[in-house]
Structure formats: structure tokens, C-alpha cells
Amino acid sequence: MGGEGYIPLFETTRARGTLAYRVFASTIFLGICMIWAYRLSHVPSEPEHGPIWVWFGLLAAELWFGLYWVLMQACRWRLVYRRTFKDRLSHRYDKDLPGVDIFVCTADPAIEPPMMVINTVLSVMAYDYPPEKMSVYLSDDAGSNITYYALLEASQFAKHWIPFCRRFTVEPRSPAAYFRSPSSDQLSANGKNEELSAIKKLYEDMKNRIETAHELGRISEDIRSKHKEFSQWDSYISRQDHNTFLEILIDRTTRKAVDAEGNALSTLVYMAREKRPQYFHNFKAGAMNALIRVSSAISSGRIILNVDCDMYSNNSESIRDALCFLMDEERGDEIAYVQFPQNFENVTKNEQYSSSLRVISEVEFHGLDGQGGVLYIGSGCFHRRDTLCGKKIGREVITRWSENSGIDPNGGIYKPEELKKLASCSYEENTEWGREMGLKYGCPVEDVITGLSIQYRGWRSVYFNPRRNAFLGVAPTTLLQLLVQHKRWSEGDFQILLSRYSPAWHGLGKISPGLIMCYLPYCLWAPNCLPTLYYTIIPSLCLLKGISLFPEVTSPWFIPFAYVIFCKYAYSLAEYLWSGGTVLGWWNDQRIWLYKRTSSYLFAAIDTVAKLLGFSETAFVITSKVAEEGVAQRYEKEMMEFGATSPMFTILTTLALLNLVCFLGAALTGFASGGAGFFGSMLLQAILCAVLILINLPIYHGILRKDEGKMPISTTVASTVIAVSACTIFVSF
């Protein structure tokens, strides 16, 4: 249907004001070059201006920041936006829509509650898409019979929930999210209170049964006697030692796979892959690869959607949106995957932890899309099955969507025991799984490295950010959760930079130079800790000792410093506000930027180096999706949560106290001498130190607080000793 008379299924538009931004960015780069020139042309002589290493350390940090800023411009140089035409898709392919396999992954029922998991499952089962062409798979890496029971209950509730969604065009289609949304109240106001009350009662009854089992930690004998499938768990030893558990709860090939109105239901499958202590399980990547193999034998959908268990579907038309890209007659055959942004339903107005990644999703990813393809972020992504299994792009890739074939030649004819073998520990031995097939192993961010390897094979990817969020998840509600999450991300990205998949050298000639530049800032998150730590410590200590590191206000060299600082942060604020944030939200974003660089990224860099030297192994930490009542209340009030003892908090508190001591000490000295020097040659240092103090106000507040979210006393004491000792040693040096 391509060629003459071709009408596309999607359109791409360039961002407005691109030329103006490029001119503006060029002036900032000129200012950065002048700052470098100042450092090189004003090297001080000892001892009047302090040790020479201090000056060259600042030069190195400023060189890094400048070059990093240049790399970041690739993410803003060519922003594109996408629009889909779902009506055209329906008109052309209504009877030839491809099969879609949906993977939902969970790993720990303690921090990923079963009710949250099944709400996600129910939301994707209720997509506006032919149910006979959808299959939903839940991977439970904990092998929990409670999670299986929850899915069993959900399979019965789905028979009523899906017709209800269809009848009243429900959005969102997660029951929990819908019942607390204004849409639910509107339905009641429209005289449908009886239907709403009936479905709510069914949901509450199911919820009570599941939560009772979850609290007890076991399945009642009455339920076990009614469902023989629970006998599989008789062999269960531990989370890391059990057989493959695999059940097809709804099989669309049988007559029983119908809802309460007699319409077809999607296939629903529970899988807990086999785990043994002697086999490394490769975390989420291992679970995804097992799902790819098992699904190829059951449904073999041409398209695979994977979502995290906390990322429920918020838009019932997302599948059709993705297919507008993948099935476009002229450009679709070069697209490997369609990535939707990660959005969160629990972010507060001013985003205390800046966990929505607002600028990344609203600006930078559009820039990556314009450079040749956004990265794969592990959730909310629609893949071609072929590309996940290692297929290279070529002329033979042209897809016949009516043929619902996959990687398995047996056409889905498998006995239960043969299916379980596909999810066994030993299946991948001496195969290409984890290397050339499926998701890549050996990296904490298996999604990013997998997407990168797909792009190396010649494929493009697309970023689609619709007006109505496609998926909504749960953002971290404590500072420690956020820092641990970013430690994993930055560590994984740094490992990619140092691996054979590094975009810095392996990407040359395989992806565009602009896309290489877009990947590098994320890969360099971890080493960012060193210049940031230097800039937050040394200028403040020099301020305390009276060593001037920046030009005086009356010097012409003051102008490039002032221009770069003002323009960078003014544009950053404008960009954040344009992305839908608030002024206070932007300030919180700057704070978290500093906290991540001085704690998460530092430990990520240390762990990466330790791994390269053979001193540690890759670890995968799951962020808790459960918040205690007190934590949740403080989160809603936008109070920063500390509470726990962590070396990350020790570093942050030490830096906060060090800057406070330096500023107060320098202010006392400056005022005692009349203040001329303090407000002249030391002005930029004083401003830098003062800004760091303002950024750290939540830490000072945390030290003085009395609630459970306060900074631990042991952390405060240790940090005070370190900060005061550092100031004393530097001044006497």
C-alpha cells in the first residue's frame, strides 16, 4: 500500500524555535571557551593564591562540565514529535492486526504487592484490541503461590471487568485507578450507580481475599482443595530453589475463555521460571528471555509489549498507537520498537525527589528520537518479536502482518512439560540467549544495552509521548529509594560505556554521530561524581581560607562566568516550566541533581571499577513500591525522608555541613575585615557556597527534626566530625 497514493499512519514534526536555540547554545559555548581561556591564562603562582593543584583541579572540572554540556546539546539539537492516525490503521488492517504478547514482570510480593500486580494485569487485559489477538503473561520471579492465587482471582474478575470497560468506555482500565478517579464519579452522576456499585463490590471482595492471603502468607486449605494447580508448590524450597511453575489460566483456544457477556477473553498465563542455586538467574533479563521462549510456543505474537508490574495501562488505545508506527507501509519496516515514556501517578505538585524525570521524558527523549532512535527503558515498550531475537534489518524484513508466526516452528503445539523446559535453568546453556538473542545479560540496565544492540543492527526506534499518558507507575517516595535506583541506573550505563557495546567506539559507523552523542551523557552519569564533588568541596574550603579562585566583579573575565551561569540556569528553568513543572519543582530538580551526583553516582563509579577489577558482582536492587503510613504522609507534605542509616546520607550530610562551616567562617572573617575582599574577589565563591547551603536546607531540617523521617543521629555525628576535620586540616595546610 506504499508508493503512489500512500497516506502515512503517523506523522513527524520538528520542534519550533530550533534555529534560535542553536544560536543561543552557540553563545553559551563561546562563554564556556572563555572560561577555559581564563583558567589557562591566569594560572596563579604559589603561595599567594594557594596550591597549584587547586587551580588545575578546577580547570579539569570545568573542562568536564563544558564537554558534558556539549554532549547534552545533541539531545536538544533536533527534537521531533510524533502523531498517529489510528482511524487509518483500523480502516486498512482491521482484520489483519497482528498478535500482541504482553509481558508483566514482578519479583517480590513484599515490595510489589499482589494487588498492585493484578491491577496492572487487568489494565492490559482490557486494551481496546481484539482479545483473540492478545495474550498476557505474568512472570513471577519470586515463585509466590500468593501471586499465583491473586492472578487466579483476577482471571475470574476479568470476566466482569472487561465487559464493564467496554460498555462504559472506561479510562483508565486499572480497577484501583478507575475507582479513585473522577471518571468513576462521573459514571455515578450519569445514573449508572447500580452497575458501578456491582463491579466495585466484586473488586472489593476479590481484594479482601487476596490481601487476607497475603497477610497470612499462605493459601487456605479450602482454596487449595478447589485448585489442584497449587500442588506444584509442594516441591517449593525457596525463592532461589524451585521448579518451573507454569499455568494457562485463560486459554483462548477453549470455549471457556469467554467473559460474562460471552465475548472472547485474552489468553492469560502465569510463569515462575525454574531457579536453582547453582545457576545464575540474570535478574529481569533472564525472566524476559524465558517469557519470549514460552510465549513463542503458546501464542507467538508478532509484537511484544513489556511493562513493569507497577506500570498500569492508562490509555486503552496504546497498542493501536504503537502499531501505527510498526505497520506504516513505507517507514514501519525499519522500526524495531516503540518506546512510551514512564509517567507516575503519585508525584506531588513540586516533585520533592524529581522522580518524574520530567525534562528527560518531555525534552531529551524527543531529541534522541530526532537523532535516530530513543533508548529502550525497560517498560512501556512495544517490540517486534524478531528484533528481540537477534534479527538484522534487511530487505527480507518486510512483514506480512496477517501471518502470526514467531520464532518457533512448531506453531504453538506443546505439552505442559515441554513448555516448562523452555523456562528451565539449563535451557540456555551453550545457546545465544543473553548474547545474540533476547535481552542482554551482565548489565544492571539490561534494557538500555539491549536497545543499543538492536540499533547497532540497523534498526530505528521511535519515541511516542501522547497527550494521555500511556502508562502510570509508582515513583520512589523516599530519598534513599531514589538514590539506590539511580545508583543502579548510572552503574549500568557506565558499564555499557566500558563494554564491547560502548557507543563511544562500537557505535561508530553503526548509529549516527548525533545518537552516539545522545547516549554518552547517560553513560557518563557515574564519572560525573568526581568533578561535582570537587566543585562542591574545594571552592568552599578555599573561601574559608581566603583563596580566590574566580575573577573579581570588576574584571572583564567575570562576564563569561556570569553569562554562562545565568543563561544555563535561566534556560533550565524555562525548559522545566515548559515541560509542565513548577518553579519550586525546578529547584527540587537542581537539588536532586546534586544529591545524585555526589552519592548515587559516586558509589556507582566505585562499584563499576570494583567489578572490573573482579572484587564484586553485578547486583539488581528492586525499588520498594510500598510506603509506610508515616512515610506516605510526609511524602504528601513534600518533606524529605531520611530515617535510615546509609553511607549516601553520610556523604550528603558531610557536604552540607562542610559548606555551612565554610560560609559562616568566611563571612565572619570577611565582615571583620570590612567585607571588601569578601564581596569583591570572593563573590562568585561566596555565591556558590551560599547556593549549596540553600540546596541543602532539607538536610539541615532533617538534622533538627524529631519525627521518624529525621536524619539519624549517628549520621549527623559522623558527618560533623568529618566536615569539621576537613575544614581544620585544609586551613592549617
C-alpha positions in Angstrom: 0.0 0.0 0.0 3.1 2.3 -0.1 4.2 4.3 -3.0 1.8 6.4 -5.1 -1.2 7.5 -3.1 0.4 6.5 0.1 -1.1 8.0 3.2 1.0 7.5 6.3 -0.1 6.1 9.6 1.9 8.6 11.5 3.5 12.0 11.0 6.7 13.6 12.4 7.1 17.3 13.1 10.2 19.2 14.1 10.2 21.4 17.2 9.7 25.1 16.7 12.5 27.6 17.5 15.3 25.1 16.7 17.4 27.7 14.9 17.0 30.3 17.7 18.0 27.7 20.3 21.1 26.7 18.3 22.3 30.3 18.1 21.6 30.7 21.9 23.5 27.5 22.6 26.4 28.7 20.5 26.8 31.8 22.6 26.9 29.7 25.8 29.6 27.5 24.2 31.6 30.7 23.4 31.3 31.7 27.1 32.5 28.2 28.1 35.5 28.6 25.9 36.3 31.9 27.5 36.1 30.3 30.9 38.7 27.7 29.8 40.8 30.5 28.4 40.7 32.3 31.8 41.8 29.2 33.7 44.8 28.7 31.3 45.9 32.3 31.1 45.6 33.1 34.8 47.5 30.2 36.4 48.5 31.6 39.9 51.9 31.5 41.4 52.3 29.9 44.9 51.8 30.6 47.7 49.7 33.8 47.3 46.9 32.0 45.6 47.1 28.6 47.2 48.4 25.3 45.9 48.7 25.0 42.1 46.7 21.7 42.1 43.6 23.6 43.3 43.6 25.7 40.1 44.2 22.8 37.7 41.6 20.8 39.5 39.1 23.5 38.8 40.3 23.6 35.2 39.8 19.9 34.8 36.3 20.1 36.4 35.3 23.0 34.1 36.6 21.2 31.0 34.5 18.2 32.0 31.4 20.2 32.6 31.9 22.1 29.3 32.4 19.0 27.2 29.4 17.2 29.0 27.3 20.3 28.2 28.3 19.9 24.6 27.2 16.3 24.5 23.9 17.2 26.1 23.2 19.6 23.2 22.7 16.6 20.9 19.6 15.7 22.9 18.2 19.2 22.2 19.6 19.8 18.6 16.8 18.1 16.7 13.6 17.5 18.7 10.8 15.7 16.9 7.2 14.9 17.8 5.0 12.1 16.6 1.3 11.9 15.9 -0.6 8.7 15.0 -3.7 8.1 12.8 -5.5 5.2 14.4 -8.5 5.6 12.2 -6.4 4.9 9.1 -4.9 1.8 10.9 -8.4 0.4 11.6 -9.5 1.1 8.0 -6.6 -0.7 6.4 -5.8 -3.5 8.9 -9.0 -4.1 10.9 -8.9 -7.9 10.0 -5.1 -8.2 9.8 -4.0 -6.8 13.1 -1.0 -8.8 14.5 -1.0 -10.8 17.7 0.4 -9.0 20.7 2.0 -10.7 23.7 2.1 -8.6 26.8 4.7 -9.4 29.5 4.3 -8.2 33.1 7.2 -8.8 35.4 7.2 -9.0 39.2 9.9 -10.2 41.5 9.0 -9.7 45.2 5.5 -9.8 46.7 6.7 -8.0 49.8 7.6 -4.8 47.9 5.5 -5.3 44.9 2.1 -6.2 46.4 -0.1 -8.8 44.5 -3.0 -6.3 44.3 -0.8 -3.8 42.5 0.4 -6.5 40.2 -3.0 -7.7 39.2 -4.3 -4.2 38.7 -1.6 -3.8 36.1 -2.6 -7.2 34.5 -6.3 -6.3 34.4 -5.5 -3.0 32.8 -3.6 -4.6 29.9 -6.2 -7.3 29.5 -8.8 -4.6 28.9 -7.0 -2.9 26.0 -9.1 -1.8 23.1 -7.9 -4.5 20.9 -9.3 -7.8 19.6 -8.9 -10.1 22.7 -8.4 -13.2 20.5 -5.1 -11.5 19.3 -3.8 -10.6 22.8 -2.0 -12.8 25.3 -1.0 -11.6 28.8 1.9 -13.3 30.6 2.9 -12.7 34.2 6.4 -13.6 35.2 6.7 -14.0 38.9 10.4 -14.3 39.8 9.6 -14.9 43.4 7.6 -18.0 42.5 5.0 -17.0 45.1 1.8 -19.0 45.4 0.2 -15.9 46.8 0.9 -14.0 43.5 -0.5 -17.0 41.6 -3.6 -17.0 43.7 -4.0 -13.3 43.1 -3.8 -13.9 39.3 -6.3 -16.7 39.6 -8.8 -14.4 41.3 -8.1 -11.7 38.7 -8.8 -14.2 35.9 -12.4 -14.5 37.3 -12.9 -10.8 38.0 -11.7 -10.1 34.4 -14.8 -11.8 33.1 -16.9 -8.9 34.6 -14.4 -6.1 34.5 -13.6 -6.2 30.7 -17.3 -6.1 29.6 -17.8 -3.2 32.1 -14.8 -1.3 30.5 -16.2 -2.0 27.0 -19.7 -1.0 27.9 -18.8 2.3 29.6 -15.6 3.2 27.7 -13.6 3.1 31.0 -10.3 5.0 31.3 -8.1 4.1 33.0 -8.7 0.4 32.9 -6.8 -0.5 36.2 -9.7 -1.1 38.6 -8.0 0.6 41.6 -7.0 3.7 39.5 -10.5 3.9 38.0 -12.4 3.7 41.2 -10.4 6.6 42.7 -10.6 8.7 39.5 -13.2 11.5 38.6 -14.4 9.2 35.8 -15.9 6.9 38.3 -17.8 9.7 40.0 -19.0 10.9 36.6 -20.4 7.5 35.7 -22.3 7.5 39.0 -23.6 11.0 38.2 -24.9 9.7 34.9 -27.3 7.3 36.6 -25.1 4.2 36.3 -24.6 3.9 40.1 -26.0 0.4 40.2 -23.6 -1.1 37.7 -20.7 0.8 39.3 -21.6 -0.5 42.8 -21.9 -4.0 41.5 -18.4 -4.0 39.9 -16.9 -2.2 42.9 -18.3 -4.9 45.2 -16.8 -7.7 43.1 -13.5 -5.9 43.2 -13.5 -5.3 46.9 -14.4 -8.9 47.6 -11.5 -10.0 45.4 -9.2 -7.5 47.1 -10.2 -8.7 50.6 -9.5 -12.4 49.7 -6.1 -11.6 48.1 -5.0 -9.3 50.9 -6.1 -11.8 53.6 -4.0 -14.5 51.9 -1.1 -12.0 51.6 -1.2 -11.0 55.3 -1.4 -14.7 56.4 1.4 -15.7 54.0 -0.4 -18.8 52.9 -3.3 -20.2 50.8 -6.2 -21.7 52.8 -6.8 -25.4 52.5 -10.3 -24.8 51.2 -8.8 -22.9 48.2 -6.1 -25.4 47.6 -8.6 -28.2 47.5 -10.5 -26.5 44.8 -7.5 -25.8 42.6 -5.1 -28.7 42.1 -2.6 -26.3 40.5 -1.4 -25.4 44.0 0.1 -28.8 44.4 3.0 -27.6 42.2 4.2 -25.6 45.2 4.6 -28.8 47.3 8.1 -29.0 45.8 8.9 -25.4 46.6 12.1 -25.0 48.6 12.9 -21.3 48.5 12.7 -18.3 46.2 16.1 -19.3 44.7 15.4 -23.0 44.5 12.2 -24.3 42.9 10.8 -25.9 39.8 9.1 -24.1 36.9 5.6 -23.2 37.7 3.5 -22.5 34.6 -0.3 -22.4 34.2 -2.5 -21.1 31.4 -5.3 -19.6 33.5 -7.3 -18.5 30.5 -6.8 -20.4 27.2 -8.4 -18.6 24.3 -8.4 -21.9 22.3 -11.1 -23.3 24.6 -14.8 -22.5 24.8 -14.5 -21.4 28.4 -12.3 -18.4 27.6 -15.3 -16.0 27.4 -16.4 -13.1 29.6 -19.7 -12.7 31.4 -21.3 -11.5 28.1 -20.0 -14.4 26.0 -17.2 -12.5 24.3 -13.7 -13.8 23.9 -11.0 -13.2 26.5 -7.3 -12.9 26.1 -5.0 -15.7 27.0 -3.6 -15.3 30.5 -0.5 -17.2 31.6 1.3 -17.4 34.9 5.0 -18.3 34.8 7.7 -18.7 37.5 10.8 -19.9 35.8 12.9 -22.5 37.4 15.6 -21.3 39.8 18.5 -23.3 41.3 21.4 -22.0 43.5 24.0 -23.3 41.0 22.5 -21.3 38.1 22.8 -17.5 37.9 19.3 -16.3 37.0 20.2 -13.0 35.3 17.5 -10.9 37.0 14.8 -9.3 34.9 16.6 -10.1 31.6 16.5 -13.8 32.4 12.8 -13.6 33.2 12.1 -11.7 29.9 14.0 -14.2 27.9 12.1 -17.1 29.4 8.9 -15.3 28.6 9.9 -14.8 25.0 10.5 -18.6 24.6 7.4 -19.7 26.4 5.2 -17.2 24.6 6.6 -18.3 21.3 5.2 -21.7 21.9 1.8 -20.6 23.2 0.7 -17.5 21.3 3.8 -16.3 19.3 2.5 -12.7 18.9 4.5 -10.7 16.4 4.5 -7.7 18.8 5.7 -7.9 22.4 4.9 -5.3 25.0 6.6 -5.4 28.3 5.6 -3.4 31.4 6.7 -3.4 35.0 4.2 -4.7 37.5 3.6 -1.1 38.8 3.1 0.4 35.4 -0.6 0.0 34.7 -2.1 0.9 31.3 -3.6 4.4 31.4 -4.7 4.5 27.8 -6.6 1.7 26.2 -5.6 2.6 22.7 -1.8 2.4 23.2 -1.5 -0.8 21.2 -3.0 0.8 18.2 -0.8 3.8 18.6 2.3 1.6 18.6 1.0 -0.3 15.5 0.7 3.0 13.6 4.5 3.1 13.6 5.3 -0.6 13.2 2.7 -1.1 10.4 3.3 2.0 8.4 3.8 0.8 4.8 6.8 3.0 3.9 8.7 3.6 7.2 7.4 0.9 9.5 9.7 -1.9 8.4 12.8 -0.1 9.7 11.3 0.5 13.2 12.2 -2.1 15.8 10.4 -0.8 18.9 8.2 2.0 20.0 9.0 3.4 23.5 6.5 5.3 25.6 7.6 7.5 28.5 7.5 6.4 32.1 5.0 8.5 33.9 4.0 8.3 37.6 0.6 8.8 39.3 2.0 9.6 42.8 4.2 12.6 42.1 3.5 15.6 44.2 3.0 19.1 42.8 6.6 20.2 43.3 8.2 16.7 43.0 10.3 16.7 46.1 12.5 13.9 44.6 12.2 15.0 41.0 11.4 11.3 40.2 9.2 12.0 37.2 12.3 12.7 35.1 10.3 15.5 33.5 12.9 17.0 31.3 14.2 13.7 30.1 10.8 12.5 29.0 9.5 15.8 27.7 12.7 17.1 26.0 15.7 14.8 25.8 14.0 11.7 24.6 12.4 13.7 21.8 15.9 14.7 20.9 17.1 11.1 20.8 14.2 10.3 18.6 15.3 13.0 16.2 18.8 11.7 16.1 17.8 8.2 15.1 16.2 6.4 18.0 15.3 6.6 21.7 16.8 4.1 24.1 14.8 1.2 25.4 14.0 1.9 29.1 12.6 -1.4 30.1 8.9 -0.7 30.5 6.1 0.6 28.3 7.9 -0.6 25.1 6.4 -2.4 22.1 8.9 -4.6 20.3 8.9 -6.7 17.1 9.5 -10.2 18.3 12.0 -10.8 15.6 14.3 -7.9 16.6 14.3 -9.1 20.2 15.5 -12.4 18.9 18.5 -11.0 17.1 17.2 -10.4 13.6 19.1 -7.8 11.5 17.4 -5.3 9.3 17.4 -6.1 5.6 15.2 -6.3 2.5 13.7 -9.6 3.7 12.3 -7.8 6.8 9.1 -6.7 5.0 6.4 -8.0 7.3 3.2 -9.8 6.4 1.1 -8.9 9.5 -1.6 -11.4 8.7 0.9 -14.3 9.3 1.0 -14.6 13.1 4.2 -16.6 13.1 7.0 -16.3 15.6 10.4 -17.8 16.3 9.1 -21.3 17.0 8.3 -23.6 14.0 6.0 -25.9 16.0 3.1 -23.5 15.7 2.3 -23.5 19.4 1.8 -27.2 19.8 3.5 -28.1 23.1 2.7 -30.3 26.0 2.8 -28.6 29.5 6.1 -30.3 30.4 7.7 -29.2 27.2 6.6 -25.6 27.9 8.2 -25.8 31.3 11.5 -26.9 29.8 11.6 -23.5 27.9 11.8 -21.8 31.3 14.3 -24.2 32.9 17.7 -23.2 34.3 19.6 -25.3 31.9 17.8 -24.4 28.7 20.1 -21.5 27.8 23.4 -23.5 28.3 25.5 -23.3 25.1 23.0 -21.1 23.3 23.0 -17.5 22.1 20.3 -16.4 24.7 21.5 -13.4 26.6 24.1 -12.6 23.9 22.7 -12.6 20.4 19.1 -13.5 21.3 16.8 -11.9 23.8 17.8 -9.3 26.4 21.5 -8.9 27.1 23.0 -10.4 30.3 25.6 -9.0 32.6 24.5 -5.4 32.9 22.2 -3.8 35.6 20.4 -1.9 32.8 19.8 -4.8 30.5 17.1 -2.8 28.7 19.4 0.0 27.6 22.1 -2.3 26.3 19.5 -4.4 24.5 18.0 -1.4 22.8 21.5 -0.2 21.8 22.5 -3.6 20.3 19.2 -3.6 18.3 20.1 -0.1 16.9 23.6 -1.4 16.0 21.9 -4.0 13.8 20.5 -1.2 11.6 17.1 -0.8 13.3 15.5 2.5 14.3 13.3 3.1 17.3 10.5 5.6 17.9 9.5 7.7 21.0 5.8 8.4 21.3 4.6 10.7 24.1 0.8 11.0 23.7 -1.3 13.6 25.4 -2.9 11.0 27.6 -0.2 9.1 29.4 0.0 5.5 28.1 1.3 4.1 31.4 1.3 5.3 35.0 3.6 3.8 37.7 4.7 4.4 41.3 7.7 6.8 41.9 10.0 6.4 44.8 8.7 8.0 48.0 11.9 8.3 50.0 15.3 9.8 49.1 17.1 6.6 49.8 14.9 4.7 47.3 15.6 7.3 44.7 19.4 7.3 45.3 19.6 3.5 45.2 17.5 3.4 42.0 19.9 5.9 40.3 22.9 4.1 41.6 21.8 1.0 39.6 20.9 3.0 36.5 24.2 5.0 36.5 26.3 1.9 37.3 24.7 0.0 34.4 25.1 2.9 31.9 28.8 3.3 33.0 29.3 -0.5 32.4 27.9 -0.1 28.9 30.5 2.7 28.2 33.3 0.3 29.2 31.9 -2.7 27.5 32.1 -4.0 23.9 28.8 -2.4 23.2 30.1 1.1 24.1 28.6 3.8 21.9 31.9 5.7 22.1 33.7 3.2 19.8 31.4 0.3 19.0 28.7 2.6 17.8 30.9 4.4 15.2 29.5 3.7 11.7 26.6 1.7 13.2 24.5 4.6 14.6 24.6 8.3 13.7 27.2 10.5 15.4 24.3 12.5 16.9 22.8 9.4 18.5 26.3 8.5 19.9 26.5 11.9 21.5 23.0 11.4 22.9 23.9 8.1 24.6 27.2 9.3 26.1 25.7 11.7 28.7 23.8 8.8 30.3 26.8 6.6 30.1 28.8 9.3 31.8 26.5 9.8 34.8 28.7 7.9 37.2 32.0 9.7 36.5 30.2 13.0 36.8 30.6 12.5 40.6 34.3 13.5 40.5 34.1 17.0 39.1 30.9 17.7 41.0 32.5 16.6 44.3 35.5 18.8 43.5 33.4 21.8 42.8 31.2 21.4 45.9 34.2 21.0 48.3 37.3 22.8 47.1 35.9 26.3 46.3 34.2 26.4 49.7 37.3 25.3 51.6 39.3 28.0 49.6 36.6 30.5 50.6 37.2 29.7 54.2 41.0 30.1 53.8 40.6 33.3 51.7 41.9 31.9 48.4 40.3 33.5 45.4 39.5 31.1 42.5 37.3 33.3 40.3 37.7 36.7 38.7 36.7 39.8 40.6 33.4 41.5 39.7 35.3 44.4 38.1 37.3 42.2 35.8 36.2 41.6 32.2 36.7 37.9 32.8 33.8 38.0 35.2 31.4 38.4 32.3 31.7 34.9 30.7 31.2 33.3 34.1 28.2 35.4 34.8 26.8 34.8 31.3 27.2 31.1 31.3 25.8 30.6 34.8 22.8 32.9 34.2 21.9 31.6 30.7 22.3 27.9 31.6 20.0 28.1 34.7 17.6 30.6 33.1 17.1 28.2 30.2 16.9 25.2 32.5 14.1 26.9 34.4 12.3 27.8 31.2 12.6 24.3 29.9 11.3 22.8 33.1 8.3 25.2 33.2 7.6 24.4 29.6 7.6 20.7 30.4 4.8 21.3 32.9 6.7 21.8 36.1 6.7 24.5 38.8 9.4 26.9 39.9 9.8 25.0 43.2 9.8 21.8 41.3 12.7 23.0 39.2 14.6 24.0 42.4 14.0 20.5 43.8 15.3 19.1 40.5 18.5 21.0 40.9 18.8 19.7 44.5 18.3 16.1 43.4 20.7 16.6 40.5 23.4 17.5 43.1 22.4 14.7 45.5 22.6 12.0 42.8 26.0 13.2 41.5 27.6 13.3 45.0 26.2 10.0 46.3 24.5 7.6 43.8 27.0 8.3 41.0 30.0 8.1 43.4 29.0 4.6 44.6 28.1 3.5 41.0 31.6 4.5 39.8 33.3 2.7 42.8 31.2 -0.4 42.2 31.9 -0.4 38.5 35.7 -0.1 39.0 35.5 -2.9 41.7 33.6 -5.1 39.2 36.2 -4.5 36.5 38.9 -5.5 39.0 37.0 -8.6 40.0 36.1 -7.5 43.5 32.4 -7.5 43.2 29.5 -8.9 41.2 26.6 -7.1 39.5 23.6 -6.7 41.8 20.0 -5.8 41.0 18.1 -3.9 43.6 14.3 -3.6 43.3 12.8 -0.3 44.5 10.0 -0.8 47.0 6.5 0.1 45.8 5.1 0.1 49.3 5.2 3.2 51.6 4.5 3.1 55.3 1.8 5.4 56.6 4.1 7.9 58.2 6.4 7.9 55.1 3.4 8.4 52.8 2.1 11.4 54.9 5.5 13.1 54.9 5.8 12.4 51.2 2.4 14.1 50.5 3.6 17.1 52.6 6.8 17.2 50.5 9.1 16.6 53.5 12.3 14.9 52.6 12.6 11.4 54.1 15.8 10.3 55.7 15.1 7.9 58.6 17.6 5.1 57.6 21.3 4.9 58.0 23.2 4.9 54.7 26.7 5.9 53.6 25.0 8.0 50.9 23.4 10.1 53.7 26.7 10.4 55.4 28.3 11.9 52.3 25.3 14.3 51.7 25.3 15.5 55.3 29.1 15.9 55.4 29.0 18.1 52.3 26.1 20.1 53.6 27.8 20.8 57.0 31.2 21.5 55.3 29.7 24.2 53.1 27.8 25.7 56.1 31.0 25.8 58.2 33.0 27.3 55.3 30.4 30.0 54.6 30.0 31.1 58.2 33.7 31.1 58.8 34.4 33.1 55.7 31.6 35.5 56.4 32.9 36.2 59.9 36.4 36.8 58.5 35.1 39.0 55.7 33.0 41.2 57.9 35.8 41.5 60.4 38.0 42.9 57.6 35.4 45.3 56.3 33.8 43.0 53.7 35.6 44.5 50.7 37.5 41.3 49.8 34.6 39.0 50.6 32.2 40.8 48.3 34.8 41.6 45.6 37.3 38.9 44.6 35.4 36.2 46.6 31.9 37.0 45.4 31.5 34.0 43.0 32.8 31.6 45.6 30.5 33.1 48.2 27.5 32.8 45.9 28.4 29.2 45.1 28.8 28.3 48.7 25.5 30.1 49.6 23.6 28.3 46.8 24.9 24.9 48.1 23.7 25.9 51.6 20.2 26.7 50.2 20.1 23.5 48.3 20.9 21.6 51.5 18.2 23.2 53.6 16.2 19.9 53.8 19.3 18.2 55.3 19.7 20.8 58.0 16.0 20.5 58.6 16.4 16.7 58.8 19.1 17.1 61.4 16.8 19.2 63.6 13.6 17.2 63.1 12.1 14.9 65.7 9.9 12.6 63.6 10.8 9.2 62.3 12.0 10.7 59.0 14.8 12.7 60.6 18.4 12.3 59.8 19.8 9.5 62.1 21.9 10.9 65.0 24.8 8.6 64.1 24.9 10.0 60.6 24.9 13.6 61.9 27.7 13.0 64.4 29.9 11.2 61.9 29.3 13.9 59.3 30.0 16.7 61.7 33.3 15.2 62.7 34.4 14.6 59.1 33.3 18.1 58.0 35.0 20.0 60.8 38.1 17.9 60.5 38.3 18.6 56.7 38.0 22.3 57.3 40.6 22.3 60.1 43.1 20.3 58.1 42.7 22.4 54.9 43.0 25.8 56.7 46.2 24.6 58.5 47.6 23.1 55.4 
